[in-house]
């Protein structure tokens, strides 16, 4: 019996409930008989932080349906513990599991701000929007101490390069001073990821994130400060939170969001195994229905990686979600216009900035 099926209780503060095997490793350790071990010994791992020193920090994004040109990830792995996170699979390249390791073995890049400055100063760089949190949340809890995201924003401000942010954390408000300066030059947009309204579901689905209510308050405060802000409903999970989409859109508009979008759940790689295990433990009486409806979105599978289709799915459920979104968006966002970020203010060196 594996740990994945041995217990029906959720690990407190964790999304994933076990560590699936890493396909890149030949050997792995497992608990074969957890019933013989004291409960505190299998309660979940402590979080550890490991430094990494890459040569570059900018990642070119080639996918046409992601909506970004360059991404920056000051952290790999994410303490938020969202059970559905597609980025879990990237942790296997570091020798870890996509499960509990992803949310308890956090890799940080202390030289990220210096690497970004070097990229901006390179002769070949042309000003383009860089996106924070292309893989994992740049405002996850460790950012409160590390402040790498804040330093990256300072570099963007110094060189006047546009930057976008997506987060689930209220910690973004800490950097309001920098965000205001960026917004004054039309150099920043913040997107809050909000996939529902039910806090009981959130505590199980994404256990270490800010509450939905708090995230909407963040939207309101950013908007009031003149900082362009949007809301992304991601992921929409049929049978679990899809019925909450209209209310999320309504609240987003009420709190000052200038745009709204959505992405459906897709369970790529090891995330499928992690999510299946979780949903049977978290919602045992609804699990079969949820999984079946997710499959109906993706041609009978839990995942469909085809570009242009993977974000919205296809079939009856996809059509239903698109119609629901479009009707509600038209009702609350018809008069709103999304901000386009500027590239005309870019400066190649600090000295030029002093003269700006």
N, C-alpha and C positions, 0 to 999 in steps of 0.2 A: 504494500500500500504506500503510495507516495504522499508527501505532505500536501500536495495540491488537492487531495480528496479526503484527507484524514480528519478534517475539522469543519464544522458547519458555522463556526463563529468567525467574525471578521477581526483581523489584527487592527488594533486601535491606531489611528493616525496613518494607516497605510492603505494605498489603493490596491496594488498587486498583493496577493496573499501567499505567494511562493516564488521561487526562482526557477524558471524553466531552463532547460539545458542550453548552453551556448553552442551553436552549431560549429563554431570555429575551434572548439576545444575537444580533444580526444577523451579526456577524463573529466569527471565531475563528482562532487560529493552530494549525498542526499540522506535524509532521515527516513529509514525504512520502517521503523516502529515507533512513531511519535507518542503512542499511548503509554510508552514506558519512560517518558522523559517529563520532568517537572514542567508545569505550564510556563513558568517564567523563562525557561530556557528556549522556548520556541515562540516567544511573544513578538519577535521582530528584531531586526538588527539595529544597532546604533548607527547614526549617520557619521560618515568619515569624509574628510575633504583632502583632495590630492591635487598638487600643482602640476600644470603642464606648460611647456614652453615651446609652442609652435613657431614656425618661421613666418607665417602669415595669419591674419585674422579675418580677412574678407573672403567670403565664399560666393562664387559666381552661381547664380540660380538660372538654370536653362529651361526649367519647366514653364510652359505658357499659361498654366492654370493656377499658379501659386500667387501671382500678383506682386512679385518683388524682383529686383534686379541683382542685388547683393545682400547677403545676410551676414550678421555678426553674432557669434555665440560665445559670450564670455564664460559661460558655464556649460558643461556637458553632464547629463543626468539632471534630475529636477526633484527638489524636495516636496513640491506640491503633490506628487503622488497620483496624478490623474490616471485612472486605470486604463483609459482608452488611448493614451498618447502614442501617436505614430512614431515619435522620436525614441521610444524605448528600444527599438531595434538597433539604433546607432550605438548603443552602449556595448553591444557584443563585440564591436571592433576594438574595444579597449580591454577585452578579456573578461568582461563582466556579464551578468545576466540581464535580460530585458525586464525582469521582474523586480523583486525587492532591491536588487543591486542598483537599479536605475534611480531609485529615490533615496538611497542611503549611501551611495558611493559617488560623491559629487566632485567632478573635476573642474578646477577653476584655472583661468589663464591670467596670471598676474601682470604680464606685459602687454595685455590686449590694447590698452590706450596708446602705448608707444608704437605698437605695430600698425594701428589705424593711422596715426600721424605719419608714419613712414609711407603708407600707401597713398595718402593724400599728397605728399610731397613728391612722389614719383613722377617723372616727366610724362608718363603715359596716362596718368589718371585724368579722366574727364568727369566733371561733377555729375553724379547720379545719386539717386536715393539709396541709402543703405538702411537695411531693416534689422532692428534689434529683436531677438527672439524668433529667428527663423527655425530654430530647432527646439530649444528649451527656454523657459521663461527667464528673461534677464532681470526680473525683479523678484525672483524666488527668495526665501528667507535669508540665505547667506549674503545676499547683496546688501543687507542692512549693515553688515560688518565690512565686507570687502570693498564696496563702493566702486566696483569696476564699471558698472553701467553709468553711474554719474560721471566718471572720468571720461568715458567714451562720448557722452553727450557734450562735455566740455570741449573735446577735440572737434566735434562736429560744429560747435558754435565758433571756435577759434578760426576754423577754415571755411566757415559758412557753407558747409555741405549739408544738403537735406537729409533728414533721418525720419524713419517711421518706427513706431513701437507697438508691439502687441503684448498684452499682459493680462493676468488675472489678479494682480496684486494692487492693493491700495498704497503700497510703498512708492509708487510713481509720484505721489503727491509730495514726497520729500524733495523732489527735484523741480518743483514748480518754478523756482527762480530762473533756472536755465531754460526750461520749457517756454517761459514767457518771452525770453530774449530770442529764442529760435522762432517762435510764432510771429514775433514782430516783423521778421524778415520772410515769413511764409516758408519756413524751413523744417517744420515738424508736424506730424499728425500722430495721435495716440489712439489705439483701438483697444477697447476692453472686451475680452472674451467672456460672454455671459450666455450660458446655454439653458437656463431655466429660471424658475422662481421658487421651487420647493427646496428648502434648506435641509430637510431630512435626506432627500436624494443627494444633494450636493455633498454632505458630510461623508457619504459612502463612495460617491463617484470621484470626487476630487478633494480628499480630506484635509489638505493643508492650504487651501486657497482662501482668499478673502470671501466673505459671504456675498451672495448675490445683491443683497441690499446695499452693502458697503461699496460694491463695484458701481452700482448706479449712482451712489453719492459721489464717487470719483468722477464719473461722467459729468455730473452736474457742476462740480467744482472746477474741472478743467474748462468746460464750456464757458462758465462765468468769468474765467480768467482770460478768455480770448484764445484758448488753445484748441485747435480743431480736434474733434474727438468723434470716433465712430464706435459701433458695437458689432461684434461678430458672434453669431449664435452657432457655436461649434463645440462638440458635434451635436447635431440633431439625431436623437436615438429613437426610432419608431417603437412605440409600446412603452416608452419610459418618459421622455420629456418632449416629444413632438407636439403634444397638445398645448404646451406652454409657449410656443413660438409667438402667437399673436400678442400675448401679454408682455413678453420681452420686448417686442417691437414697440408696443404702446409706451412702455416705461422708458425705453431708449429715447424716443421722441420727446417725451415729457421732461426728461432730465437734460436735454440739450444736445443729443447726438446729432451730427449732421449727415450720417450715413449708417446703413445697417446691411448686413449680409448673413449668409449661413453656409454651413458645410455639413454634409451628412456623415454619419459614422462609417468608417471603413476600418477593418481589422487586419492590417498587413503584418506578415511575418509572425513573430512570437506573440504579438499583441492579441491575436485571435485566441490563443490558448489561455492567456492571462485573463482576458475579458470573459471567456466562457466560464472559467473557474469562479471568477468574481461574481458574475450575475447569478449563478446557481446558489451562491452563498448569501448574497445581498438581497436578492428577490427570487427566492426558490419557486414561488407559485406563478411567477410571470416570466421566468427565464426562457422557457421553450417558445413562448409567443414573441418575446423580444428578439431572440436569435433568428427565428423564422422570418420575421419582418425585415431584419437587417439583410438576410440572404435575398429576399425579394427585391431589395434595392440594387443588388449586385449580381443579377443573373443566376441566382441560386447558390452563390458563394458568400462567405463573410467579407471578402475583399475583392475589389476590382481596381487594378492599378493603371488602367488606360487613361492617359492624359485627355482631358476634356470631358470625361465621364465620371471619374473617381470622386470628385467633390460633390456632385449632385445625385449620382446614381442614375438608374433608368427604370422604366416600367411603371406600374400603377402607383406604387408608393411614391416614387420620385415625382410623378405628375401631380399627385395630391399635395406633396410638400411645396412644390414650386407654385402651385395655384394659391395655396394658403399664404405663402410668403408674399407673393405679388399683390394679392388683394389687400393684405394688411399694410404692406409697405406703401402702396398707393394712398391708403387712407391717412397715414401718419407722416409720410415723408415726401409727398408730392411737391411741396413748396421748398424743399431743402436742396442745397447744392454742395457737393463734396469739394473740399479745398484741393487745389493742385499745387504741389510743392515747387518751389523756384530753384533754379540752378544758376541764376545770373549773378549771385552774390559771392560765388566761390573765389577764394584767394589762396594762392599756392604756398605762401610762406607767412610766418608769424610777423615779420617786419612789415609786410604789406598790410597785415591786419591792424598794426599800430597806426598806420596812416589812413585807415578806412574811415 
